[in-house]
Amino acid sequence: MQEIHITPADSLQHVLDAAHPGAVIVLEPGVYRQKLMLRTPRITLQGAGRDSTRLVYGDYAKKPDSQGREYNTFRTWTMAVCADDVTIRDLTIENDALHPEEKGQEVALTVYGDRFLMEDCVLSSTQDTLFLGPLPGDLIQRYQGFLPDELRQDRPLSQRFHRCLIEGTVDFIFGCGKALFEDCEIRSLCDARDLGYVAAPAHALEQQEGFLFHRCRLTRAPGVTDGSIFLARPWRDYGLLCFRDCSYGPHIAAAGFDPWRDSGRDRTARFYEFPAQPGRVPWVNPQREA
């Protein structure tokens, strides 16, 4: 087994590009201010602790690129995982651009890999912290020639997050992956718009497994007001998720879920919550085939 030790003075991207499948990359404590893409399968990234090892960058959707085009949500990641069987442990991945009401979306981690595992980590940003691939089908087509092929994969992808802290403001867990969040803390941060949404799923109708939040704690940062945060809203028709045996702070709105303005997606959303909570919107736990 190849084991590589690096420090913040090293180019982590160079190490990721040179590593063999199956390698373990050990990141010493410190801040790695680098934009990263991982393309090699069966890689393990091992930090020194989520308070000690931090991968940080600050791209945002309205930032102009070298051709004068806006970056767009899907190029703002601090780290993009584009390979299968990747494991990340004991570190923080952060997008520190801030002020999304002015700058647009700011992704910390993008995952386009299957059988992805993240344990004992922190994901931190504001709007759109964590993207779980694949993209919705219409965006795969729309961004041909704009996004590289690694970011337009059209195949089922599964991800697991265990004992992680994931924090943000608006739609900060979104996408089309089959994703399990187990024993995680999901923390809502303050936003200038004083209204937030945790998840924004966009699964296609044929997908039978979406986002599952199991035994998660929904918490808030100081300043987030009572009743100002919705658990989820459907980014596309047929978005699929379930909250099972989770605990909620008073910042979660009594209605629980939002229909995404007047989109009509409440008629197709597959949103579930167990045990059922009083006061939720009538279209949660729909009595139709999931």
N, C-alpha and C positions, 0 to 999 in steps of 0.2 A: 504493500500500500504506500502510495506517495503521500508524504506529509510535508507541507510547506508552511513555514512560519514567516509572517511579514509584519512590518510596522507601518505607522501612518506616513513615514517618509518614502515608502515603496509605492510603485504603481500597482494597485490591486487589479486594474484592468489587464495589465500585461501578464500578471500571474494567472488570472482567469483564462486568458487566451492560450497560455502555454501549458496549463494543467492537463493531465491525462484523466480520462474517465475513472472514477473511483477515488480520486485524490481528496485528501482532507487539507483544507487551507485554514490555518490557525492565525487569527487576527489578534495581535497584541493590543493592549489598551491604548485608547487615543481616538482622535477624530480623523476620519478618512473623508476629506472633502473631494469626492470624485463622483462622476457620473458613470454608471457601470452597467454592462450587459453581459450576462452569463449564457454561453451557448454550448457548453460542454456538459453531457449528462453525467449523472451519478457523482456529482460534486457535493462535498459537505463544507459549509462555512461555519467555523467554530469561533465565536467571540470569547472575550474574557468576562462577560457579564453585560447585561443590557444597560447598566449605568456606566460601564467602562469603555465599551467598544461601540462607536457610532459612525455610521455611514451617512453622510449629509451632502445634499446639494440643494439648489434653489431655483430650478426652472419653473416656468408658469405658462399658462395657455396663451396669454396675450403677448408674450415675449416674441419679438421678431427674430427670425433666423437669418442666415447669411444671404438669403434670397429675398428678404423682406416679408416673408410669409409668417403668420402667427404660428407658434409652436403647436398649438392644438393640445387638448387634454392628453392625447395618447403618446406624446413625445416628452412629457414633463417629468417622467419617472426619475427618481434617484437611482433605483436599481430595477432592471428588467431581467427576469429569469425566463429564458427561451429554450430550456432544455428539460428533459424528463429526469425524474428520480433525484431531484436536488433537495438537500436538507440544509436548513439554516438554524443555528442555535445561539442563544446567549449574546445578542447584540441588539442595537437599535438602528432602524433605517428611517431617515427623516427627510422631509422636504421643508426647508425653512424659509420659503419665499414670503409667506404671510400675506394678509390683506387680499383674500380671494375676491372680495366684492369689487376690487379694482383690477386685479391681475388675472382673474379667472382661475381655473382648476389647477391643482398642484399635487401631483401623484407622488407618493413616496415609493411604493412597490407595485410593480406590474408583474403578473405571473402568466406566462404562456406555456408552462410546462405541466406534464401529467405526473401524478403521484408526488406532488410537492409537499414537503413537510416543514413547518416552522414551529419551533418550541422555545418558550421562555424568552421571547423577544418583545420589542416595542416597535410599533409602526406609528409614526406621528406626522401629521400634516394638518390641513384645514379642509378644503373641499376636495373630495375624491382622493382620499389617502391611499386606498388599496383597490387596484383593479384586478379582477379575476377573469382571465381569458377563458374561452375565446370572445372576440368581439361579436356583437349582433351581426347577422348576415348582411344587412343593408350597409353597415359600416365597413365590412370586409370589402365589399364592392366599391363603395364610395372612396376609400382611401388607397385604392390601387394606384401605384406610382407616387404616392405621398408618404405612406408608411412602408418601411422595409418588410420583406416577406415574413421575417420572424415575428412581426407584430400583427400579422394578418392570418395566422394559422386557423384553418377551418376544420377542427376536430374536437371531440370531447376531451375535456381536461378536468382533473380532480386535484383538490388542494385540501390540506388539513392544517389547522392552527391550534396549538395546544398550549395552554397557560400563557397566552400572549396578552399584551395591552395594545389595543388599537384605538387611536383617538383622532377626532376630526370634528367637522362642523356640519357639512351638507353632503349627503350621498357618499359618505366616506368609506363605504364598503359596496362595491358595485361591479357589475359584469354578468357573465353567463356561465361561470364555472360551477362544477359540483363541489361545494366547499363545506367543510365541517369546522365549526368554531367550538372548541370544547374547553370548558373551564377557563374562558377568557374574560378579561375586563374590557368592556366596550365603553369608552369615555367620550362624552360630548363636550366640546370646547365652546367658548364664547364666540359669537359671530356678530358682526355689526348689524346684520339683518334680524337678529334676535329670533330666529326660527331655524330649526335644524331637522335633519333627516339622517338616520343611521345608515340604512341600506337602500340600494336601488338596483334590484335584480332585473334582468332583461332576457330571461331564458325563452327559447323557442318552445312552441307547443309540444313538439315531440320529445323534449327533455323531461324526464320523469323524476329527476333529482336536482335540487337547486342548492340554496344556502340553508344550512341547518345550524342554528345557535343552540347549543346544548349546555345547560348549567352555566350560562354566562351571567355576568353581573353588568347591568346597564347603569353606569355612574355618570357624574358630571363634574366639570371643573368649577371652581368658584365663579360666581357671576352668571351662570346659566340659570334662567328663571324656571319656576315651576310650570309644567304643562307646555313648554315651548319646543319639545323635541318629539318627533314622530319616529316610530320604530322602522318604518319603511314606506316607500312609495314605488310604484311600478315604472321603471324606465322605459320598458316596452310592454306590449301586450304579452300576457301569459307568464310574466315574471313569477318565480317560484321560490318561496322560502318558508321556514318554520322556526318559531321560537319555542323551545321545549324546556320546561323546568328552569326558566331564567328568573332573575330577580331584578326589579325595576326601582329606580329612584323616583322622587316626585317630579322630576323634570320631564318624564314621559307623559305625553298628552293622553287624556282619558280615552280618546277615540283610537289611539294606538297607531293607526295607519292612515295614509293620505292618498287620494286617488290620482295625484299629479294633475292638479288644476282641473280643467274640463275635458281631459283627454278621453274619458270614457273607459279607461283601463281598469277601473274598479269592476267592470263586468267580466273581465277575463283574468284578472290577477289571481294567482293561486297562493294565497297567504294563509298561514295556519299558526295557531298559538295554543299550546297545551301546558298547563290547564287553561281553559278559556277564562278571560278576564272580563269583569262587568264593565259596561259602557263602551265596548269596542264597536267599531263600525260594523254594519250588518253583513258586509261582504267578506269579512274574515272567516276562516273555517268554512269555505264554500261547500255546499252539498252537491258536488259534481266530481267527475273523475279527475284526479290530480295528475 
